[in-house]
Amino acid sequence: MIQQHVQRGDRTAFSFIRDAKNGEVSNTLTYRELDASARGIAARLTADGGPGQRVLLLFPDGLDFVKAFVGCLYAGAVAVPAPLPDRFRTAADRAAGILRDAGAGTVLTDRAHLDSVRAWLRAQGAPGTACADAGTLAGTAETRSPPAPPPESLAFLQYTSGSTSEPKGVMVSHGNLLANLESIHRTIGGTPELSAVGWLPVIHDMGLVGQLLSVLRAGGHLVLMPPNEFLRRPHRWLSLVQEFRATHTAAPNFAFDLCLRRITDEQAASLDLTSLEVVLNGAEPVRADTMAAFADRFARAGFDPAAFSPCYGMAEATLFVSGSPRLEPPVTAAADPEALAEGVLRPAAPGAAQRRLVSSGRPLGASVAIVDTGTGEVLPDGLVGEIRVRGAAVAQGYWRRGALTRETFGQTTAVPGAEEGWLRTGDLGAMRAGELFVTGRLKDVVIVGGRNLYPQDMEYVLQRADEHLLADAGAVFGRTAGSADVVVVQEARPVLFRSGDPEEVAGKIRRALAREFDISPRTVLLTRPGTVRKTTSGKVRRSLMRQLFIDGALEGAGYRTDVPAGASAGQRGQ
């Protein structure tokens, strides 16, 4: 795939901007340079270990990761992306868990971190693990063309974020990867003229497959900026879109909310977003009001709302399952919230309460079935059940976890003669007129009076109850999975604890949830920033937060209010 693009000359494949503030390009990589670097790395890997060896990739933000990853593909080695264990305890712990689970015999990093990574390996009890600078290996001259790997051979292990357990390595084969890239290519309309700007971490599935490798598939150009630079200066993401006339970009829903909160009117007035054709929105629940507010705010910049492409996927399906095709406006549904709580996706009556859902597009390259969570029976359009997926991009299973692989990847549906191999996603949703509507996570649903309530909806409502509450920084859960005994853990601005009234804010939370969902939590815990645990891709770890709460690990973390069990929503909201 890459060698086809090499024949087109020295086209730039990647540009990296380390400091988004000044916007200067730190370094670039052409397709010819990428091919030569990958050949050099592959030659060394082939000499040292041969096909099938696991190679742990530990890199800072930049383009060395790209060379190393493609070098692994050329060698038939199994790439294992992981966070660099340099600054944060969570990253170090995660990298250590991945090292142990993958059983990697080789580690690749860059020259600047070679000594620190070797020291880290000694601390992990793995001093014999080979560790090399990918830049040095990339300089090795190698003229032989790499052999095409068999489709069934493993390309990489994508470690999921996990909740309360060790991360699991999803086994993605070369065939899985090529099938998924083809589906993405058809959805986004990829051509060699594709120009993309991105900041998603390349060690995560959306950043790796949906951002980096999809651009390679098209033969386009990707400008990368560090994720932390986006978080500090969200305006620079959009200004780089303008500067490079980007046609494509991708981000989770929270990124668009962050732009709405942090980009000033003066900054917005200077933007030109007319080049954008595809803006993928995925990796977490997609919100209609976020997309509408973003489109309205940046209309003067020439942003086309039809560029939004809500999508759905997961590492276990390589990445992409469904999405809205290029320049087709996203499909939304004004759903009856009471019917939805009963498991039915039905239009709300005119003038009645509604919950606006966004379709995650149409499945492409995969079969999707909605099944009853108890019986496995396939449900008709409009009924909510577990989403199951089958197709060429569904991964091979979890590395060294046979029982879990059979449980997750070996499902059938309750249809006579149904074949095995359906992926159990753990997500809830419904089909309507060929469109997939994702409603939540099965394990996170809170069941109250027979109604299924989705925590992300409750979190969204309560976080707008008071200006002191931080967006995307809360967790709603039952004390036991699915229970009606609801707990809210919500981060608040420090000023609330210094000079505000936490009791009043807790009351606002209760009233908001009582008004919108006819419930009020038994416990509200207001905490300082940094309390709510998230995955490395930014998703709230509700199962972990539940366990921390039950274990008493959150005691003293902030201001807590409780009401007696059995109190009505009205009493609790007072």
ZIGIRA-V641566 format. One record per residue. N is the residue number from 0. OMEGA is omega in whole degrees, 0 to 359 (none if undefined). BURIAL is # if it has 16 or more other C-alpha atoms within 10 Angstrom, else .. D_CENTER is the distance of its C-alpha to the mean C-alpha in whole Angstrom. Layout:
# ZIGIRA-V641566
N & OMEGA & BURIAL & D_CENTER
N & OMEGA & BURIAL & D_CENTER
This chain:
# ZIGIRA-V641566
0 & 180 & . & 25
1 & 183 & . & 25
2 & 175 & . & 29
3 & 181 & . & 30
4 & 179 & # & 28
5 & 182 & # & 31
6 & 182 & . & 34
7 & 177 & . & 33
8 & 185 & . & 34
9 & 175 & . & 32
10 & 177 & # & 29
11 & 178 & # & 27
12 & 185 & # & 23
13 & 169 & # & 22
14 & 180 & # & 23
15 & 179 & # & 21
16 & 185 & # & 22
17 & 182 & # & 22
18 & 183 & . & 24
19 & 183 & # & 22
20 & 179 & . & 25
21 & 173 & . & 28
22 & 180 & . & 26
23 & 178 & . & 28
24 & 183 & . & 26
25 & 177 & . & 26
26 & 181 & . & 26
27 & 181 & # & 26
28 & 177 & # & 26
29 & 178 & # & 28
30 & 179 & # & 27
31 & 178 & # & 30
32 & 178 & # & 30
33 & 180 & # & 26
34 & 181 & # & 28
35 & 179 & # & 31
36 & 181 & # & 29
37 & 178 & # & 27
38 & 180 & # & 30
39 & 179 & # & 32
40 & 181 & # & 29
41 & 180 & # & 29
42 & 180 & # & 33
43 & 180 & # & 33
44 & 180 & # & 30
45 & 180 & # & 32
46 & 186 & . & 35
47 & 186 & . & 34
48 & 178 & . & 32
49 & 182 & . & 32
50 & 176 & # & 29
51 & 179 & # & 27
52 & 176 & # & 27
53 & 183 & # & 24
54 & 180 & # & 23
55 & 182 & # & 21
56 & 182 & # & 19
57 & 186 & # & 20
58 & 169 & # & 19
59 & 176 & # & 19
60 & 181 & # & 18
61 & 186 & # & 20
62 & 179 & # & 21
63 & 178 & # & 22
64 & 182 & # & 19
65 & 179 & # & 19
66 & 183 & # & 23
67 & 181 & # & 22
68 & 180 & # & 20
69 & 175 & # & 22
70 & 176 & # & 25
71 & 179 & # & 23
72 & 180 & # & 23
73 & 184 & # & 27
74 & 187 & # & 28
75 & 176 & # & 26
76 & 180 & # & 25
77 & 179 & # & 22
78 & 179 & # & 19
79 & 179 & # & 17
80 & 180 & # & 15
81 & 179 & # & 15
82 & 177 & # & 15
83 & 184 & # & 19
84 & 187 & # & 21
85 & 189 & . & 23
86 & 189 & . & 22
87 & 182 & . & 20
88 & 181 & . & 21
89 & 179 & . & 18
90 & 180 & # & 17
91 & 179 & # & 20
92 & 181 & . & 20
93 & 179 & # & 17
94 & 179 & # & 18
95 & 178 & # & 21
96 & 179 & # & 20
97 & 178 & # & 18
98 & 181 & # & 22
99 & 186 & . & 24
100 & 183 & # & 22
101 & 184 & # & 21
102 & 183 & . & 25
103 & 178 & # & 25
104 & 181 & # & 28
105 & 175 & # & 27
106 & 173 & # & 25
107 & 176 & # & 24
108 & 176 & # & 24
109 & 186 & # & 26
110 & 184 & . & 29
111 & 184 & . & 29
112 & 185 & # & 27
113 & 183 & # & 29
114 & 182 & . & 31
115 & 178 & . & 29
116 & 177 & # & 27
117 & 177 & # & 30
118 & 178 & . & 31
119 & 179 & # & 28
120 & 177 & # & 28
121 & 180 & . & 32
122 & 179 & . & 30
123 & 181 & . & 28
124 & 181 & . & 31
125 & 183 & # & 31
126 & 181 & . & 33
127 & 179 & . & 34
128 & 180 & . & 30
129 & 181 & . & 31
130 & 185 & # & 29
131 & 175 & # & 29
132 & 183 & # & 29
133 & 180 & # & 27
134 & 178 & # & 29
135 & 180 & . & 32
136 & 182 & # & 31
137 & 180 & # & 30
138 & 179 & . & 34
139 & 179 & # & 35
140 & 180 & . & 37
141 & 183 & # & 36
142 & 182 & . & 38
143 & 178 & . & 37
144 & 180 & . & 34
145 & 178 & # & 32
146 & 177 & . & 32
147 & 181 & . & 30
148 & 175 & # & 28
149 & 182 & . & 28
150 & 184 & . & 26
151 & 180 & . & 25
152 & 184 & # & 25
153 & 176 & # & 22
154 & 180 & # & 20
155 & 172 & # & 17
156 & 178 & # & 16
157 & 182 & # & 12
158 & 180 & # & 12
159 & 185 & # & 10
160 & 181 & # & 9
161 & 178 & # & 12
162 & 177 & # & 14
163 & 186 & . & 18
164 & 176 & . & 18
165 & 178 & . & 18
166 & 182 & # & 15
167 & 180 & # & 15
168 & 178 & # & 15
169 & 183 & # & 15
170 & 181 & # & 17
171 & 180 & # & 17
172 & 176 & # & 20
173 & 178 & # & 21
174 & 176 & # & 22
175 & 185 & # & 19
176 & 181 & # & 17
177 & 179 & # & 20
178 & 181 & # & 20
179 & 178 & # & 16
180 & 178 & # & 17
181 & 178 & # & 20
182 & 178 & # & 18
183 & 181 & # & 16
184 & 181 & # & 19
185 & 181 & . & 21
186 & 186 & # & 18
187 & 180 & # & 18
188 & 184 & # & 21
189 & 175 & # & 21
190 & 177 & . & 24
191 & 178 & # & 26
192 & 180 & . & 26
193 & 175 & # & 22
194 & 186 & # & 22
195 & 171 & # & 18
196 & 182 & # & 17
197 & 178 & # & 14
198 & 182 & # & 12
199 & 179 & # & 9
200 & 185 & # & 10
201 & 177 & # & 11
202 & 177 & # & 11
203 & 187 & # & 7
204 & 181 & # & 7
205 & 179 & # & 6
206 & 182 & # & 8
207 & 186 & # & 10
208 & 186 & # & 11
209 & 183 & # & 10
210 & 189 & # & 11
211 & 187 & # & 14
212 & 178 & # & 15
213 & 176 & # & 15
214 & 175 & # & 18
215 & 179 & # & 20
216 & 182 & # & 20
217 & 186 & # & 22
218 & 183 & # & 24
219 & 183 & # & 23
220 & 180 & # & 22
221 & 173 & # & 19
222 & 182 & # & 19
223 & 171 & # & 17
224 & 182 & # & 17
225 & 179 & # & 16
226 & 181 & # & 13
227 & 176 & . & 16
228 & 176 & # & 18
229 & 182 & # & 16
230 & 179 & # & 16
231 & 186 & . & 19
232 & 182 & # & 20
233 & 178 & # & 18
234 & 183 & # & 21
235 & 175 & # & 21
236 & 183 & # & 18
237 & 178 & # & 20
238 & 175 & # & 23
239 & 172 & # & 22
240 & 179 & # & 21
241 & 185 & # & 25
242 & 184 & . & 26
243 & 181 & . & 25
244 & 183 & # & 25
245 & 176 & # & 21
246 & 186 & # & 21
247 & 170 & # & 17
248 & 183 & # & 14
249 & 179 & # & 11
250 & 170 & # & 8
251 & 184 & # & 7
252 & 184 & # & 10
253 & 182 & # & 11
254 & 179 & # & 12
255 & 174 & # & 14
256 & 180 & # & 16
257 & 177 & # & 16
258 & 180 & # & 18
259 & 183 & # & 20
260 & 194 & . & 21
261 & 181 & . & 22
262 & 183 & # & 23
263 & 177 & . & 27
264 & 179 & . & 29
265 & 178 & . & 31
266 & 180 & . & 27
267 & 182 & # & 26
268 & 182 & . & 30
269 & 187 & . & 30
270 & 171 & # & 27
271 & 183 & # & 27
272 & 184 & # & 24
273 & 182 & # & 26
274 & 187 & # & 25
275 & 177 & # & 21
276 & 182 & # & 21
277 & 175 & # & 17
278 & 181 & # & 15
279 & 179 & # & 12
280 & 184 & # & 10
281 & 179 & # & 7
282 & 176 & # & 3
283 & 182 & # & 6
284 & 179 & # & 10
285 & 185 & # & 12
286 & 181 & # & 15
287 & 183 & # & 18
288 & 175 & . & 20
289 & 180 & # & 17
290 & 181 & # & 18
291 & 180 & . & 21
292 & 179 & . & 22
293 & 180 & # & 20
294 & 180 & # & 22
295 & 183 & . & 25
296 & 186 & # & 25
297 & 176 & # & 24
298 & 180 & # & 27
299 & 176 & # & 29
300 & 178 & # & 27
301 & 180 & . & 27
302 & 179 & # & 24
303 & 180 & # & 24
304 & 179 & # & 22
305 & 177 & # & 22
306 & 178 & # & 20
307 & 177 & # & 17
308 & 176 & # & 15
309 & 183 & # & 13
310 & 182 & # & 11
311 & 177 & # & 10
312 & 181 & # & 9
313 & 181 & # & 8
314 & 182 & # & 9
315 & 175 & # & 12
316 & 189 & # & 13
317 & 168 & # & 12
318 & 194 & # & 9
319 & 173 & # & 11
320 & 182 & # & 13
321 & 178 & # & 14
322 & 177 & # & 14
323 & 183 & # & 17
324 & 181 & # & 19
325 & 175 & # & 20
326 & 169 & # & 23
327 & 183 & . & 23
328 & 177 & . & 22
329 & 179 & # & 19
330 & 177 & # & 21
331 & 179 & # & 21
332 & 174 & # & 23
333 & 188 & # & 25
334 & 173 & # & 25
335 & 185 & # & 28
336 & 179 & # & 26
337 & 177 & # & 29
338 & 180 & # & 29
339 & 177 & # & 25
340 & 177 & # & 26
341 & 177 & . & 28
342 & 181 & # & 26
343 & 175 & # & 27
344 & 185 & # & 25
345 & 180 & # & 28
346 & 176 & # & 29
347 & 177 & # & 30
348 & 179 & . & 34
349 & 179 & . & 35
350 & 181 & . & 35
351 & 176 & . & 33
352 & 182 & . & 30
353 & 170 & # & 27
354 & 184 & # & 23
355 & 179 & # & 22
356 & 177 & # & 19
357 & 175 & # & 17
358 & 174 & # & 17
359 & 175 & # & 14
360 & 182 & # & 17
361 & 176 & # & 19
362 & 179 & # & 18
363 & 181 & # & 19
364 & 181 & # & 20
365 & 171 & # & 19
366 & 180 & . & 21
367 & 176 & # & 20
368 & 173 & # & 22
369 & 187 & # & 22
370 & 174 & # & 24
371 & 185 & # & 26
372 & 181 & . & 24
373 & 187 & . & 28
374 & 185 & . & 29
375 & 180 & # & 27
376 & 179 & # & 29
377 & 183 & # & 27
378 & 178 & # & 27
379 & 177 & . & 29
380 & 174 & # & 27
381 & 178 & # & 26
382 & 183 & # & 26
383 & 176 & # & 23
384 & 179 & # & 22
385 & 177 & # & 19
386 & 174 & # & 17
387 & 189 & # & 19
388 & 177 & # & 18
389 & 179 & # & 20
390 & 186 & # & 21
391 & 181 & # & 21
392 & 177 & # & 17
393 & 189 & # & 17
394 & 186 & # & 17
395 & 181 & # & 20
396 & 178 & # & 19
397 & 181 & # & 18
398 & 175 & # & 20
399 & 179 & . & 23
400 & 186 & . & 23
401 & 183 & . & 25
402 & 180 & . & 25
403 & 177 & . & 22
404 & 180 & # & 21
405 & 181 & . & 24
406 & 186 & . & 23
407 & 187 & # & 19
408 & 187 & # & 20
409 & 185 & # & 24
410 & 170 & # & 24
411 & 171 & # & 27
412 & 184 & # & 27
413 & 177 & . & 30
414 & 180 & . & 32
415 & 178 & . & 35
416 & 182 & . & 35
417 & 179 & . & 31
418 & 175 & . & 29
419 & 177 & . & 27
420 & 176 & # & 24
421 & 178 & # & 22
422 & 176 & # & 18
423 & 189 & # & 18
424 & 187 & # & 14
425 & 178 & # & 15
426 & 177 & # & 14
427 & 179 & # & 17
428 & 180 & # & 18
429 & 174 & # & 21
430 & 173 & # & 22
431 & 180 & # & 24
432 & 177 & . & 26
433 & 180 & . & 24
434 & 180 & # & 21
435 & 176 & # & 18
436 & 180 & # & 17
437 & 185 & # & 15
438 & 179 & # & 16
439 & 178 & # & 14
440 & 182 & # & 14
441 & 185 & # & 17
442 & 183 & . & 18
443 & 184 & # & 17
444 & 175 & # & 20
445 & 183 & # & 23
446 & 181 & # & 26
447 & 179 & # & 29
448 & 180 & . & 32
449 & 180 & . & 30
450 & 176 & # & 28
451 & 179 & # & 24
452 & 187 & # & 22
453 & 186 & # & 19
454 & 181 & # & 18
455 & 177 & # & 15
456 & 179 & # & 18
457 & 178 & # & 21
458 & 180 & # & 19
459 & 181 & . & 18
460 & 186 & . & 22
461 & 181 & # & 23
462 & 176 & # & 22
463 & 180 & . & 24
464 & 182 & # & 27
465 & 184 & . & 28
466 & 180 & . & 27
467 & 186 & # & 27
468 & 183 & # & 24
469 & 179 & # & 20
470 & 177 & # & 18
471 & 183 & # & 14
472 & 179 & # & 16
473 & 178 & # & 18
474 & 174 & # & 18
475 & 181 & # & 20
476 & 171 & # & 21
477 & 180 & # & 24
478 & 168 & # & 26
479 & 186 & . & 26
480 & 176 & # & 23
481 & 187 & # & 24
482 & 180 & . & 27
483 & 180 & # & 28
484 & 194 & # & 29
485 & 177 & # & 26
486 & 174 & # & 25
487 & 169 & # & 23
488 & 187 & # & 22
489 & 177 & # & 22
490 & 180 & # & 22
491 & 178 & # & 24
492 & 182 & # & 26
493 & 182 & . & 28
494 & 179 & . & 31
495 & 183 & # & 31
496 & 180 & # & 32
497 & 188 & . & 35
498 & 181 & . & 37
499 & 182 & . & 35
500 & 182 & . & 35
501 & 180 & # & 33
502 & 178 & . & 35
503 & 180 & . & 35
504 & 177 & # & 31
505 & 177 & # & 30
506 & 177 & # & 33
507 & 177 & # & 31
508 & 181 & # & 28
509 & 181 & # & 30
510 & 179 & # & 32
511 & 180 & # & 29
512 & 177 & # & 27
513 & 182 & # & 31
514 & 186 & . & 31
515 & 187 & . & 28
516 & 181 & # & 28
517 & 174 & . & 31
518 & 168 & # & 30
519 & 186 & # & 30
520 & 175 & # & 29
521 & 181 & # & 31
522 & 170 & # & 29
523 & 179 & # & 28
524 & 177 & # & 27
525 & 186 & # & 26
526 & 175 & # & 25
527 & 180 & # & 25
528 & 177 & . & 22
529 & 182 & . & 20
530 & 184 & # & 21
531 & 182 & # & 17
532 & 178 & # & 15
533 & 173 & # & 12
534 & 179 & . & 9
535 & 176 & # & 9
536 & 172 & # & 5
537 & 180 & . & 7
538 & 179 & # & 8
539 & 180 & # & 11
540 & 186 & # & 13
541 & 179 & # & 16
542 & 178 & # & 17
543 & 179 & # & 18
544 & 176 & # & 19
545 & 182 & # & 21
546 & 178 & . & 23
547 & 179 & . & 23
548 & 181 & # & 25
549 & 182 & . & 27
550 & 181 & . & 28
551 & 183 & . & 29
552 & 180 & . & 27
553 & 178 & # & 26
554 & 180 & . & 30
555 & 183 & . & 31
556 & 181 & . & 28
557 & 181 & # & 29
558 & 184 & . & 31
559 & 172 & # & 31
560 & 179 & . & 33
561 & 172 & . & 34
562 & 182 & . & 36
563 & 174 & . & 38
564 & 177 & . & 36
565 & 178 & . & 38
566 & 181 & . & 38
567 & 178 & # & 37
568 & 180 & # & 34
569 & 180 & . & 37
570 & 182 & . & 39
571 & 183 & # & 35
572 & 183 & # & 34
573 & none & . & 38
